[in-house]
Amino acid sequence: MKHTTLKLITILFGLLMPAVLGLAKDIHFEDGHSPIPVKEATVQGIPRNNSIVASINGHILSIVFLENLGQVYIEVEEVGGGEAQCQSTPTPDGVDFYITYAGSYIVTFTLTNGDVYYGEFEVRDE
């Protein structure tokens, strides 16, 4: 009996997770949001860059964590110096940053285990 229940739960979980993750990404990029590819910089274990969804809409940088990655340190800095913002946030929460000036930026995500991910994006005055 226990084996059958566990098997059923595993099958349902396997069928539902791709749909849930796909819907979360689609909803996040509506209404003018441009996706920011999140790349691996330094990863010691299993890559988690697919669990970090970032997008830019005008001057608003939106970040959503699709799974619990623990406390994540986020730093947003202008390429070549200039404006810099940083914040530590628990996951799987999301966070928004207001980027004051147009320009080229890098957002860096540092996990508590030392893994680092980043994304590059442009802010344009429209």
All heavy atoms as an XYZ file, in Angstrom:
970
protein
N       0.824     -1.188      0.000
C       0.000      0.000      0.000
C       0.873      1.260      0.000
O       0.645      2.164     -0.771
C      -0.919     -0.039      1.221
C      -1.804      1.163      1.346
S      -3.268      0.946      0.359
C      -4.230      2.275      0.939
N       1.879      1.333      0.893
C       2.748      2.504      0.963
C       3.529      2.681     -0.332
O       3.715      3.800     -0.792
C       3.709      2.392      2.140
C       3.066      2.567      3.474
C       4.108      2.513      4.565
C       3.452      2.641      5.919
N       4.434      2.607      6.994
N       3.982      1.582     -0.911
C       4.758      1.639     -2.149
C       3.922      2.233     -3.281
O       4.405      3.068     -4.049
C       5.270      0.242     -2.502
C       6.103      0.213     -3.755
N       7.330      0.827     -3.811
C       5.865     -0.323     -4.973
C       7.827      0.658     -5.032
N       6.952     -0.041     -5.751
N       2.661      1.858     -3.383
C       1.769      2.356     -4.423
C       1.494      3.844     -4.236
O       1.509      4.606     -5.200
C       0.440      1.571     -4.410
O       0.731      0.183     -4.534
C      -0.456      1.997     -5.545
N       1.272      4.273     -3.015
C       1.013      5.687     -2.731
C       2.242      6.533     -3.060
O       2.131      7.578     -3.687
C       0.628      5.878     -1.249
O      -0.486      5.043     -0.950
C       0.283      7.321     -0.958
N       3.399      6.082     -2.669
C       4.633      6.801     -2.965
C       4.863      6.893     -4.468
O       5.243      7.937     -4.986
C       5.818      6.110     -2.284
C       7.177      6.769     -2.476
C       7.168      8.199     -1.932
C       8.261      5.958     -1.804
N       4.597      5.824     -5.167
C       4.757      5.801     -6.619
C       3.802      6.797     -7.282
O       4.187      7.544     -8.175
C       4.500      4.377     -7.126
C       4.906      4.126     -8.534
C       4.689      2.662     -8.848
C       5.376      2.237    -10.096
N       5.171      0.818    -10.385
N       2.563      6.842     -6.814
C       1.572      7.757     -7.362
C       1.969      9.219     -7.107
O       1.884     10.059     -8.003
C       0.200      7.470     -6.749
C      -0.955      8.345     -7.235
C      -1.148      8.186     -8.737
C      -2.228      7.980     -6.502
N       2.428      9.501     -5.903
C       2.854     10.865     -5.578
C       4.047     11.279     -6.445
O       4.100     12.396     -6.948
C       3.189     10.976     -4.078
C       1.908     10.884     -3.254
C       3.925     12.280     -3.775
C       2.138     10.771     -1.768
N       4.983     10.377     -6.647
C       6.149     10.669     -7.482
C       5.737     10.957     -8.917
O       6.235     11.905     -9.538
C       7.139      9.486     -7.441
O       7.502      9.243     -6.085
C       8.379      9.783     -8.260
N       4.823     10.188     -9.455
C       4.355     10.395    -10.834
C       3.636     11.737    -10.953
O       3.888     12.509    -11.879
C       3.441      9.236    -11.281
C       4.279      7.969    -11.449
C       2.707      9.573    -12.573
C       3.465      6.707    -11.659
N       2.757     12.056     -9.997
C       2.039     13.332    -10.033
C       2.995     14.518     -9.922
O       2.861     15.504    -10.640
C       0.999     13.389     -8.916
C      -0.235     12.510     -9.122
C      -1.103     12.543     -7.873
C      -1.015     12.964    -10.327
N       3.955     14.416     -9.026
C       4.945     15.475     -8.869
C       5.729     15.672    -10.167
O       5.953     16.796    -10.604
C       5.891     15.128     -7.712
C       6.902     16.195     -7.427
C       6.529     17.351     -6.772
C       8.215     16.052     -7.823
C       7.451     18.343     -6.499
C       9.146     17.036     -7.558
C       8.759     18.183     -6.898
N       6.127     14.577    -10.791
C       6.879     14.646    -12.043
C       6.084     15.279    -13.167
O       6.623     15.969    -14.025
N       4.785     15.076    -13.175
C       3.940     15.658    -14.214
C       3.620     17.128    -13.956
O       3.526     17.921    -14.884
C       2.632     14.869    -14.332
C       2.755     13.457    -14.883
C       1.409     12.739    -14.779
C       3.227     13.475    -16.324
N       3.473     17.499    -12.698
C       3.076     18.860    -12.367
C       4.222     19.865    -12.359
O       4.031     21.021    -12.724
C       2.389     18.885    -11.008
C       0.995     18.258    -10.964
C       0.474     18.251     -9.538
C       0.042     19.009    -11.869
N       5.410     19.478    -11.941
C       6.512     20.434    -11.796
C       6.887     21.147    -13.096
O       7.045     22.368    -13.084
C       7.737     19.766    -11.180
C       7.624     19.601     -9.679
S       7.095     21.100     -8.806
C       8.520     22.130     -9.029
N       7.041     20.468    -14.229
C       7.370     21.219    -15.450
C       6.302     22.242    -15.810
O       6.606     23.345    -16.239
C       7.475     20.128    -16.519
C       7.775     18.879    -15.766
C       7.074     19.026    -14.444
N       5.039     21.895    -15.587
C       3.957     22.835    -15.885
C       4.008     24.036    -14.958
O       3.865     25.186    -15.388
C       2.606     22.126    -15.773
N       4.231     23.805    -13.678
C       4.290     24.901    -12.707
C       5.469     25.813    -13.004
O       5.338     27.030    -13.018
C       4.371     24.341    -11.264
C       4.695     25.441    -10.277
C       3.068     23.653    -10.897
N       6.636     25.256    -13.244
C       7.815     26.071    -13.535
C       7.640     26.840    -14.836
O       8.024     27.998    -14.944
C       9.070     25.208    -13.582
C       9.509     24.609    -12.245
C      10.712     23.700    -12.445
C       9.804     25.679    -11.239
N       7.070     26.222    -15.835
C       6.819     26.896    -17.114
C       5.854     28.046    -16.959
O       6.046     29.118    -17.507
N       4.788     27.852    -16.187
C       3.820     28.919    -15.961
C       4.442     30.068    -15.194
O       4.182     31.226    -15.481
C       2.609     28.382    -15.199
C       1.655     27.499    -15.992
C       0.583     26.934    -15.067
C       1.024     28.266    -17.132
N       5.269     29.771    -14.220
C       5.905     30.832    -13.434
C       6.774     31.707    -14.326
O       6.770     32.923    -14.213
C       6.737     30.227    -12.313
N       7.519     31.112    -15.230
C       8.370     31.901    -16.114
C       7.543     32.713    -17.096
O       7.834     33.862    -17.358
C       9.340     30.985    -16.868
C      10.432     30.458    -15.983
C      11.428     29.654    -16.760
C      12.514     29.128    -15.853
N      13.553     28.425    -16.549
N       6.467     32.120    -17.669
C       5.630     32.832    -18.620
C       4.942     34.030    -17.974
O       4.895     35.101    -18.542
C       4.583     31.891    -19.217
C       5.197     30.866    -20.161
O       6.338     31.096    -20.612
O       4.546     29.844    -20.423
N       4.416     33.864    -16.789
C       3.729     34.951    -16.099
C       4.705     36.081    -15.800
O       4.407     37.235    -15.959
C       3.077     34.441    -14.796
C       1.910     33.523    -15.147
C       2.605     35.596    -13.926
C       1.348     32.769    -13.969
N       5.913     35.729    -15.415
C       6.894     36.734    -15.031
C       7.295     37.644    -16.189
O       7.599     38.812    -15.972
C       8.124     36.042    -14.446
C       9.122     36.984    -13.883
N       8.868     37.762    -12.778
C      10.357     37.315    -14.286
C       9.909     38.522    -12.523
N      10.827     38.260    -13.409
N       7.263     37.167    -17.419
C       7.746     37.953    -18.540
C       6.650     38.674    -19.310
O       6.880     39.195    -20.367
C       8.549     37.076    -19.500
C       9.839     36.599    -18.901
C      10.237     35.293    -19.034
C      10.654     37.459    -18.210
C      11.424     34.856    -18.484
C      11.850     37.034    -17.646
C      12.228     35.732    -17.795
N       5.446     38.756    -18.768
C       4.379     39.495    -19.433
C       4.592     40.994    -19.278
O       5.394     41.450    -18.468
C       3.024     39.091    -18.839
C       2.615     37.682    -19.202
C       1.287     37.295    -18.607
O       0.677     38.123    -17.905
O       0.855     36.173    -18.843
N       3.848     41.774    -20.044
C       3.784     43.228    -19.905
C       5.119     43.941    -20.053
O       5.501     44.747    -19.208
C       3.142     43.613    -18.570
C       1.725     43.079    -18.427
O       1.038     42.965    -19.455
O       1.326     42.773    -17.303
N       5.880     43.645    -21.092
C       7.086     44.397    -21.385
C       8.355     43.946    -20.694
O       9.388     44.563    -20.859
N       8.307     42.894    -19.908
C       9.514     42.396    -19.249
C      10.408     41.693    -20.266
O       9.942     40.870    -21.034
C       9.166     41.403    -18.132
C       8.619     42.055    -16.916
N       9.391     42.309    -15.812
C       7.389     42.518    -16.627
C       8.659     42.898    -14.895
N       7.433     43.030    -15.355
N      11.680     42.039    -20.277
C      12.661     41.368    -21.131
C      13.488     40.438    -20.262
O      14.062     40.868    -19.253
C      13.586     42.384    -21.798
O      12.837     43.250    -22.615
N      13.570     39.148    -20.626
C      14.323     38.207    -19.794
C      15.817     38.517    -19.777
O      16.378     39.001    -20.758
C      14.057     36.850    -20.439
C      13.613     37.153    -21.820
C      13.000     38.519    -21.805
N      16.446     38.253    -18.652
C      17.892     38.392    -18.489
C      18.445     36.990    -18.271
O      18.139     36.365    -17.256
C      18.238     39.287    -17.289
C      17.666     40.688    -17.485
C      19.756     39.331    -17.071
C      17.734     41.551    -16.242
N      19.229     36.464    -19.219
C      19.804     35.130    -19.011
C      20.728     35.119    -17.791
O      21.582     35.987    -17.638
C      20.603     34.871    -20.293
C      20.072     35.848    -21.296
C      19.592     37.031    -20.505
N      20.527     34.148    -16.911
C      21.358     34.002    -15.713
C      22.373     32.902    -15.986
O      22.011     31.775    -16.310
C      20.503     33.684    -14.476
C      21.388     33.440    -13.259
C      19.519     34.818    -14.207
N      23.658     33.261    -15.868
C      24.755     32.346    -16.202
C      25.515     31.938    -14.949
O      25.489     32.634    -13.948
C      25.704     33.034    -17.187
C      25.017     33.528    -18.449
C      25.927     34.413    -19.258
C      25.157     35.065    -20.389
N      25.914     36.119    -21.007
N      26.232     30.842    -15.063
C      27.057     30.352    -13.956
C      28.403     31.068    -13.963
O      29.027     31.192    -14.999
C      27.293     28.852    -14.112
C      26.029     28.030    -14.179
C      26.272     26.615    -14.670
O      27.433     26.167    -14.713
O      25.282     25.958    -15.033
N      28.843     31.516    -12.793
C      30.177     32.094    -12.657
C      31.070     31.111    -11.912
O      32.077     30.658    -12.434
C      30.112     33.434    -11.927
N      30.691     30.773    -10.683
C      31.428     29.817     -9.862
C      30.410     28.890     -9.222
O      29.619     29.335     -8.391
C      32.209     30.534     -8.745
O      33.028     31.536     -9.328
C      33.065     29.565     -7.963
N      30.418     27.625     -9.623
C      29.438     26.668     -9.093
C      30.170     25.425     -8.618
O      30.919     24.809     -9.369
C      28.384     26.288    -10.160
C      27.409     25.275     -9.609
C      27.652     27.529    -10.655
N      29.951     25.082     -7.347
C      30.607     23.919     -6.756
C      29.742     22.668     -6.850
O      30.262     21.565     -6.878
C      30.919     24.205     -5.290
C      31.802     25.407     -5.098
C      31.870     25.803     -3.635
O      31.621     25.014     -2.747
N      32.206     27.058     -3.387
N      28.437     22.841     -6.828
C      27.531     21.696     -6.808
C      26.649     21.673     -8.039
O      27.078     21.973     -9.148
N      25.394     21.366     -7.824
C      24.404     21.311     -8.902
C      24.072     22.746     -9.325
O      23.731     23.575     -8.486
C      23.131     20.597     -8.422
C      23.453     19.159     -8.016
C      22.057     20.621     -9.496
C      22.317     18.455     -7.304
N      24.165     23.067    -10.622
C      23.827     24.420    -11.078
C      22.364     24.759    -10.765
O      21.475     23.943    -10.965
C      24.064     24.371    -12.587
C      25.009     23.236    -12.778
C      24.672     22.239    -11.708
N      22.138     25.964    -10.265
C      20.795     26.424     -9.895
C      20.368     27.650    -10.692
O      19.416     28.317    -10.321
C      20.757     26.761     -8.404
C      21.127     25.634     -7.499
C      20.005     24.665     -7.384
N      20.320     23.679     -6.357
C      19.802     22.484     -6.329
N      18.932     22.131     -7.231
N      20.139     21.628     -5.391
N      21.066     27.966    -11.792
C      20.728     29.170    -12.542
C      19.318     29.126    -13.131
O      18.713     30.165    -13.349
C      21.775     29.484    -13.613
C      22.025     28.341    -14.552
O      22.138     27.190    -14.132
N      22.142     28.643    -15.831
N      18.749     27.941    -13.365
C      17.375     27.845    -13.849
C      16.366     28.178    -12.752
O      15.189     28.350    -13.032
C      17.089     26.452    -14.406
C      17.808     26.221    -15.721
O      18.097     27.167    -16.445
N      18.113     24.976    -16.016
N      16.817     28.265    -11.523
C      15.946     28.612    -10.396
C      15.913     30.112    -10.143
O      15.204     30.575     -9.261
C      16.420     27.899     -9.127
O      16.379     26.509     -9.309
N      16.712     30.869    -10.895
C      16.758     32.321    -10.758
C      16.230     32.927    -12.054
O      16.800     32.720    -13.119
C      18.199     32.818    -10.504
C      18.801     32.118     -9.286
C      18.212     34.332    -10.335
C      20.295     32.362     -9.115
N      15.127     33.665    -11.950
C      14.517     34.282    -13.124
C      14.610     35.792    -12.955
O      14.090     36.348    -11.992
C      13.038     33.844    -13.273
C      12.402     34.516    -14.479
C      12.937     32.331    -13.385
N      15.285     36.441    -13.895
C      15.462     37.895    -13.835
C      14.938     38.521    -15.119
O      15.051     37.934    -16.197
C      16.936     38.239    -13.646
N      14.363     39.722    -14.988
C      13.882     40.446    -16.164
C      13.965     41.943    -15.895
O      14.009     42.387    -14.750
C      12.444     40.036    -16.507
O      11.564     40.432    -15.478
N      13.987     42.698    -16.983
C      14.035     44.153    -16.889
C      12.828     44.710    -17.640
O      12.489     44.230    -18.709
C      15.376     44.720    -17.432
C      15.506     46.212    -17.140
C      15.559     44.418    -18.898
C      15.826     46.529    -15.711
N      12.176     45.699    -17.034
C      11.050     46.390    -17.664
C      11.245     47.869    -17.381
O      10.997     48.330    -16.269
C       9.721     45.882    -17.096
C       8.526     46.506    -17.790
O       8.664     47.221    -18.777
N       7.343     46.248    -17.260
N      11.756     48.603    -18.374
C      12.095     50.005    -18.159
C      13.258     50.101    -17.181
O      14.344     49.595    -17.449
N      13.024     50.703    -16.033
C      14.061     50.861    -15.018
C      13.870     49.892    -13.842
O      14.554     50.011    -12.832
C      14.076     52.304    -14.492
C      14.660     53.272    -15.467
N      15.944     53.752    -15.363
C      14.142     53.852    -16.583
C      16.188     54.587    -16.353
N      15.104     54.666    -17.114
N      12.936     48.950    -13.965
C      12.649     48.008    -12.881
C      13.267     46.646    -13.209
O      12.910     45.994    -14.186
C      11.132     47.822    -12.664
C      10.446     49.158    -12.396
C      10.872     46.810    -11.537
C      10.843     49.819    -11.102
N      14.202     46.218    -12.352
C      14.797     44.892    -12.431
C      14.012     43.991    -11.482
O      13.933     44.272    -10.282
C      16.270     44.945    -12.009
C      16.982     43.605    -11.801
C      17.050     42.814    -13.105
C      18.361     43.823    -11.215
N      13.401     42.937    -12.016
C      12.617     41.998    -11.210
C      13.338     40.663    -11.144
O      13.814     40.162    -12.167
C      11.234     41.799    -11.813
O      10.512     43.000    -11.809
N      13.383     40.098     -9.942
C      14.047     38.816     -9.736
C      13.097     37.904     -8.971
O      12.512     38.315     -7.965
C      15.359     38.996     -8.948
C      16.296     39.933     -9.712
C      16.015     37.652     -8.683
C      17.426     40.491     -8.891
N      12.944     36.677     -9.473
C      12.102     35.679     -8.830
C      12.931     34.418     -8.644
O      13.644     34.001     -9.559
C      10.851     35.364     -9.685
C      10.038     34.241     -9.070
C      10.000     36.609     -9.869
N      12.845     33.826     -7.470
C      13.520     32.559     -7.183
C      12.465     31.461     -7.197
O      11.482     31.534     -6.464
C      14.230     32.624     -5.837
C      15.294     33.675     -5.800
C      15.035     34.936     -5.282
C      16.561     33.419     -6.309
C      16.007     35.922     -5.267
C      17.550     34.394     -6.303
C      17.266     35.643     -5.773
N      12.656     30.451     -8.044
C      11.670     29.396     -8.210
C      11.796     28.278     -7.193
O      10.945     27.392     -7.142
C      11.757     28.821     -9.631
C      11.528     29.830    -10.750
C      11.692     29.163    -12.108
C      10.159     30.481    -10.625
N      12.863     28.295     -6.406
C      13.023     27.305     -5.345
C      13.786     27.941     -4.188
O      14.359     29.021     -4.320
C      13.730     26.055     -5.840
C      15.189     26.245     -6.208
C      15.856     24.948     -6.623
O      16.256     24.189     -5.728
O      15.973     24.712     -7.827
N      13.786     27.262     -3.065
C      14.485     27.763     -1.890
C      15.986     27.547     -2.066
O      16.463     26.421     -2.057
C      13.979     27.051     -0.630
C      14.563     27.647      0.629
O      15.482     28.464      0.587
N      14.024     27.243      1.751
N      16.703     28.640     -2.215
C      18.159     28.605     -2.357
C      18.838     29.133     -1.093
O      20.037     29.379     -1.097
C      18.600     29.442     -3.563
C      18.022     29.024     -4.914
C      18.419     30.023     -5.993
C      18.452     27.627     -5.284
N      18.059     29.321     -0.043
C      18.594     29.908      1.176
C      18.662     31.418      1.031
O      17.980     32.014      0.207
N      19.497     32.053      1.810
C      19.702     33.498      1.732
C      20.581     33.789      0.514
O      21.631     33.172      0.349
C      20.369     33.985      3.016
C      20.338     35.455      3.231
C      18.990     35.946      3.749
O      18.119     35.160      4.099
N      18.825     37.239      3.785
N      20.169     34.706     -0.349
C      20.942     35.050     -1.542
C      21.331     36.528     -1.471
O      20.496     37.386     -1.215
C      20.147     34.767     -2.838
C      20.917     35.218     -4.064
C      19.807     33.290     -2.946
N      22.611     36.795     -1.697
C      23.127     38.161     -1.750
C      23.073     38.608     -3.207
O      23.633     37.951     -4.091
C      24.556     38.209     -1.213
C      25.178     39.577     -1.232
C      24.837     40.526     -0.274
C      26.099     39.924     -2.199
C      25.402     41.784     -0.273
C      26.677     41.184     -2.211
C      26.322     42.107     -1.256
O      26.880     43.361     -1.273
N      22.393     39.722     -3.463
C      22.222     40.237     -4.821
C      22.939     41.578     -4.918
O      22.734     42.455     -4.083
C      20.733     40.443     -5.150
C      19.949     39.146     -4.931
C      20.560     40.942     -6.581
C      18.453     39.348     -4.913
N      23.759     41.720     -5.950
C      24.437     42.989     -6.191
C      24.177     43.418     -7.631
O      24.342     42.627     -8.563
C      25.937     42.852     -5.957
C      26.679     44.155     -6.107
C      28.148     44.048     -5.733
O      28.665     42.920     -5.634
O      28.768     45.094     -5.552
N      23.761     44.668     -7.785
C      23.511     45.246     -9.105
C      24.498     46.388     -9.272
O      24.522     47.314     -8.460
C      22.066     45.785     -9.227
C      21.828     46.366    -10.610
C      21.054     44.698     -8.912
N      25.327     46.316    -10.310
C      26.302     47.385    -10.512
C      26.398     47.761    -11.981
O      26.237     46.930    -12.865
C      27.662     47.011     -9.949
C      28.256     45.747    -10.504
C      29.522     45.333     -9.758
O      30.196     46.189     -9.158
O      29.827     44.150     -9.784
N      26.652     49.039    -12.200
C      26.819     49.555    -13.553
C      28.185     49.119    -14.083
O      29.182     49.174    -13.355
C      26.702     51.075    -13.542
C      26.596     51.677    -14.923
C      26.272     53.163    -14.885
O      26.272     53.764    -13.792
O      26.034     53.714    -15.963
N      28.227     48.688    -15.327
C      29.489     48.281    -15.938
C      30.394     49.511    -16.020
O      29.973     50.583    -16.437
C      29.253     47.685    -17.351
C      30.571     47.411    -18.057
C      28.410     46.430    -17.261
N      31.635     49.361    -15.588
C      32.578     50.475    -15.607
C      32.469     51.372    -14.386
O      32.997     52.471    -14.362
N      31.768     50.935    -13.358
C      31.605     51.747    -12.147
C      30.317     52.525    -12.200
O      29.555     52.449    -13.150
N      30.054     53.264    -11.192
C      28.804     54.028    -11.138
C      27.853     53.419    -10.136
O      28.261     52.901     -9.103
N      26.575     53.489    -10.461
C      25.529     53.047     -9.539
C      25.706     51.597     -9.117
O      25.950     50.720     -9.936
C      24.161     53.228    -10.193
C      23.025     52.858     -9.281
C      21.654     53.072     -9.911
O      21.557     53.469    -11.068
O      20.683     52.819     -9.194
N      25.559     51.348     -7.829
C      25.610     49.988     -7.294
C      24.564     49.855     -6.195
O      24.364     50.776     -5.404
C      26.988     49.657     -6.757
N      23.881     48.738     -6.197
C      22.900     48.423     -5.162
C      23.145     46.993     -4.717
O      23.542     46.151     -5.523
C      21.472     48.532     -5.697
C      21.070     49.891     -6.207
C      19.633     49.875     -6.707
O      18.737     49.343     -6.074
N      19.427     50.459     -7.879
N      22.868     46.707     -3.456
C      22.985     45.332     -2.997
C      21.933     45.061     -1.935
O      21.451     45.978     -1.274
C      24.383     45.023     -2.487
S      24.946     46.119     -1.191
N      21.577     43.793     -1.846
C      20.558     43.377     -0.898
C      20.693     41.882     -0.672
O      21.000     41.129     -1.594
C      19.174     43.704     -1.457
C      18.027     43.249     -0.604
C      16.685     43.664     -1.189
O      16.590     44.606     -1.958
N      15.656     42.949     -0.827
N      20.440     41.458      0.537
C      20.387     40.044      0.853
C      18.919     39.698      1.045
O      18.184     40.438      1.704
C      21.183     39.763      2.123
O      21.266     38.389      2.343
N      18.466     38.595      0.436
C      17.060     38.245      0.506
C      16.878     36.748      0.719
O      17.653     35.952      0.196
C      16.311     38.706     -0.772
O      14.915     38.525     -0.605
C      16.758     37.941     -1.991
N      15.860     36.368      1.489
C      15.548     34.941      1.614
C      14.854     34.459      0.338
O      14.249     35.251     -0.374
C      14.601     34.884      2.810
C      13.949     36.227      2.844
C      14.968     37.194      2.301
N      14.986     33.203      0.065
C      14.289     32.637     -1.094
C      13.310     31.601     -0.585
O      13.468     31.092      0.521
C      15.292     31.999     -2.070
O      15.998     30.963     -1.400
C      16.274     33.014     -2.610
N      12.270     31.301     -1.299
C      11.983     31.595     -2.702
C      11.207     32.888     -2.931
O      10.343     32.937     -3.803
C      11.187     30.381     -3.142
C      10.416     29.965     -1.941
C      11.325     30.307     -0.775
N      11.480     33.950     -2.207
C      10.821     35.227     -2.436
C      11.359     35.884     -3.703
O      12.366     35.466     -4.256
C      11.061     36.176     -1.261
C      10.380     35.697      0.012
O       9.472     34.850     -0.090
O      10.755     36.162      1.090
N      10.708     36.945     -4.110
C      11.175     37.736     -5.231
C      11.539     39.128     -4.739
O      11.202     39.518     -3.625
N      12.231     39.879     -5.571
C      12.649     41.229     -5.195
C      12.745     42.081     -6.459
O      13.020     41.576     -7.543
C      14.002     41.186     -4.423
C      15.120     40.679     -5.288
C      14.334     42.510     -3.814
N      12.477     43.384     -6.314
C      12.613     44.343     -7.405
C      13.650     45.393     -7.028
O      13.771     45.759     -5.858
C      11.285     45.062     -7.692
C      10.239     44.168     -8.325
O      10.614     43.182     -8.985
O       9.041     44.460     -8.172
N      14.382     45.869     -8.030
C      15.324     46.961     -7.865
C      14.927     48.064     -8.837
O      14.598     47.776     -9.998
C      16.758     46.531     -8.210
C      17.392     45.626     -7.198
C      17.254     44.250     -7.292
C      18.162     46.143     -6.168
C      17.856     43.404     -6.379
C      18.766     45.312     -5.243
C      18.615     43.940     -5.343
N      14.985     49.309     -8.407
C      14.806     50.436     -9.322
C      16.186     50.909     -9.746
O      17.008     51.297     -8.909
C      14.032     51.590     -8.670
C      13.824     52.728     -9.636
C      12.835     52.654    -10.603
C      14.646     53.842     -9.610
C      12.652     53.676    -11.522
C      14.482     54.869    -10.522
C      13.486     54.787    -11.475
O      13.324     55.791    -12.393
N      16.440     50.874    -11.044
C      17.727     51.297    -11.607
C      17.541     52.741    -12.086
O      16.780     52.996    -13.018
C      18.171     50.384    -12.774
C      18.057     48.905    -12.406
C      19.554     50.766    -13.249
C      18.915     48.465    -11.263
N      18.232     53.661    -11.466
C      18.016     55.086    -11.710
C      18.441     55.540    -13.106
O      17.715     56.279    -13.772
C      18.789     55.918    -10.662
O      18.455     55.435     -9.361
C      18.430     57.385    -10.757
N      19.605     55.107    -13.555
C      20.174     55.646    -14.785
C      20.220     54.601    -15.895
O      20.429     53.413    -15.637
C      21.597     56.164    -14.527
C      21.659     57.184    -13.419
C      22.177     56.853    -12.173
C      21.161     58.468    -13.611
C      22.213     57.787    -11.148
C      21.193     59.407    -12.587
C      21.714     59.058    -11.357
O      21.734     59.986    -10.348
N      20.087     55.073    -17.128
C      20.245     54.192    -18.285
C      21.707     53.766    -18.375
O      22.607     54.499    -17.968
C      19.827     54.924    -19.558
N      21.937     52.568    -18.897
C      23.303     52.079    -19.042
C      23.363     50.573    -19.041
O      22.340     49.882    -19.053
N      24.583     50.044    -19.021
C      24.835     48.595    -18.985
C      25.090     48.176    -17.543
O      25.864     48.827    -16.835
C      26.049     48.241    -19.840
O      25.820     48.606    -21.181
N      24.464     47.064    -17.141
C      24.545     46.612    -15.753
C      24.823     45.113    -15.677
O      24.566     44.367    -16.623
C      23.235     46.901    -15.009
C      23.015     48.370    -14.747
C      22.464     49.197    -15.715
C      23.367     48.927    -13.534
C      22.277     50.548    -15.482
C      23.183     50.279    -13.284
C      22.631     51.081    -14.265
O      22.457     52.420    -14.029
N      25.315     44.704    -14.521
C      25.499     43.287    -14.192
C      24.833     43.051    -12.850
O      25.035     43.813    -11.903
C      26.989     42.907    -14.100
C      27.672     43.086    -15.446
C      27.151     41.465    -13.607
C      29.170     42.841    -15.427
N      24.015     41.998    -12.777
C      23.444     41.575    -11.511
C      24.138     40.277    -11.117
O      24.292     39.376    -11.939
C      21.906     41.411    -11.581
C      21.481     40.418    -12.641
C      21.335     41.020    -10.219
N      24.607     40.211     -9.878
C      25.337     39.046     -9.387
C      24.573     38.448     -8.208
O      24.122     39.171     -7.318
C      26.756     39.444     -8.932
O      27.421     40.109    -10.012
C      27.558     38.222     -8.524
N      24.442     37.123     -8.228
C      23.751     36.388     -7.171
C      24.768     35.482     -6.480
O      25.384     34.649     -7.136
C      22.636     35.515     -7.751
C      21.692     36.263     -8.641
C      21.885     36.307    -10.017
C      20.598     36.926     -8.105
C      21.011     36.994    -10.835
C      19.713     37.624     -8.920
C      19.923     37.662    -10.288
N      24.940     35.639     -5.174
C      25.857     34.793     -4.421
C      25.056     33.996     -3.400
O      24.389     34.586     -2.532
C      26.932     35.631     -3.714
O      27.597     36.446     -4.694
C      27.951     34.737     -3.027
N      25.129     32.668     -3.494
C      24.438     31.786     -2.562
C      25.298     31.566     -1.332
O      26.511     31.792     -1.365
C      24.121     30.448     -3.234
C      22.909     30.407     -4.171
C      22.945     31.434     -5.264
C      22.719     29.019     -4.735
N      24.708     31.106     -0.250
C      25.444     30.917      1.002
C      26.549     29.868      0.881
O      27.520     29.918      1.620
C      24.501     30.519      2.154
O      23.737     29.383      1.760
C      23.568     31.660      2.512
N      26.439     28.938     -0.072
C      27.486     27.925     -0.251
C      28.643     28.446     -1.103
O      29.586     27.709     -1.380
C      26.914     26.647     -0.850
C      26.461     26.810     -2.295
O      26.476     27.918     -2.842
N      26.054     25.723     -2.907
N      28.573     29.707     -1.555
C      29.647     30.298     -2.347
C      29.408     30.272     -3.844
O      30.167     30.878     -4.601
N      28.360     29.579     -4.313
C      28.045     29.573     -5.741
C      27.665     30.974     -6.191
O      26.971     31.708     -5.475
C      26.906     28.612     -6.049
C      27.305     27.153     -5.938
O      28.498     26.876     -5.681
O      26.430     26.280     -6.105
N      28.134     31.359     -7.389
C      27.880     32.693     -7.914
C      27.291     32.583     -9.318
O      27.789     31.827    -10.158
C      29.180     33.539     -7.958
C      28.916     34.918     -8.542
C      29.798     33.641     -6.574
N      26.245     33.369     -9.564
C      25.589     33.465    -10.868
C      25.493     34.931    -11.233
O      25.541     35.810    -10.361
C      24.183     32.850    -10.806
C      24.191     31.410    -10.371
C      24.079     31.061     -9.032
C      24.321     30.388    -11.299
C      24.107     29.745     -8.627
C      24.337     29.063    -10.903
C      24.232     28.749     -9.569
O      24.257     27.439     -9.173
N      25.345     35.224    -12.531
C      25.261     36.619    -12.938
C      24.418     36.757    -14.203
O      24.179     35.789    -14.928
C      26.654     37.211    -13.178
C      27.320     36.680    -14.430
C      27.273     37.415    -15.617
C      27.977     35.445    -14.442
C      27.875     36.912    -16.776
C      28.559     34.953    -15.582
C      28.512     35.683    -16.747
O      29.086     35.198    -17.898
N      23.966     37.970    -14.447
C      23.241     38.302    -15.667
C      23.600     39.706    -16.089
O      23.824     40.592    -15.251
N      23.676     39.924    -17.391
C      24.007     41.244    -17.931
C      22.770     41.814    -18.610
O      22.061     41.073    -19.296
C      25.153     41.122    -18.922
C      26.419     40.542    -18.284
C      27.479     40.197    -19.305
O      27.311     39.162    -19.987
O      28.461     40.962    -19.401
N      22.541     43.115    -18.433
C      21.347     43.727    -19.023
C      21.555     45.210    -19.284
O      22.527     45.803    -18.792
C      20.126     43.489    -18.132
C      20.219     44.136    -16.773
C      19.612     45.356    -16.530
C      20.891     43.514    -15.731
C      19.684     45.961    -15.276
C      20.979     44.102    -14.479
C      20.380     45.315    -14.251
N      20.667     45.770    -20.065
C      20.695     47.189    -20.419
C      19.448     47.867    -19.869
O      18.358     47.311    -19.929
C      20.690     47.375    -21.944
C      21.908     46.838    -22.662
C      23.102     47.743    -22.510
O      22.933     48.972    -22.444
O      24.229     47.212    -22.461
N      19.634     49.083    -19.370
C      18.521     49.937    -18.986
C      18.516     51.089    -19.976
O      19.542     51.733    -20.182
C      18.666     50.465    -17.541
C      17.568     51.469    -17.214
C      18.655     49.308    -16.557
N      17.354     51.313    -20.609
C      17.237     52.366    -21.617
C      16.143     53.349    -21.201
O      15.106     52.947    -20.684
C      16.891     51.763    -22.963
C      17.966     50.874    -23.519
C      17.602     50.379    -24.918
N      18.635     49.510    -25.440
C      18.649     48.194    -25.323
N      17.645     47.590    -24.723
N      19.616     47.483    -25.819
N      16.384     54.623    -21.467
C      15.329     55.628    -21.310
C      14.447     55.551    -22.548
O      14.952     55.561    -23.671
C      15.925     57.040    -21.181
C      16.612     57.238    -19.844
O      16.167     56.644    -18.849
O      17.613     57.986    -19.810
N      13.164     55.453    -22.326
C      12.256     55.315    -23.484
C      11.380     56.500    -23.626
O      11.002     57.187    -22.823
C      11.425     54.048    -23.322
C      12.327     52.888    -23.061
C      12.114     51.701    -23.946
O      11.243     51.748    -24.826
O      12.829     50.727    -23.769
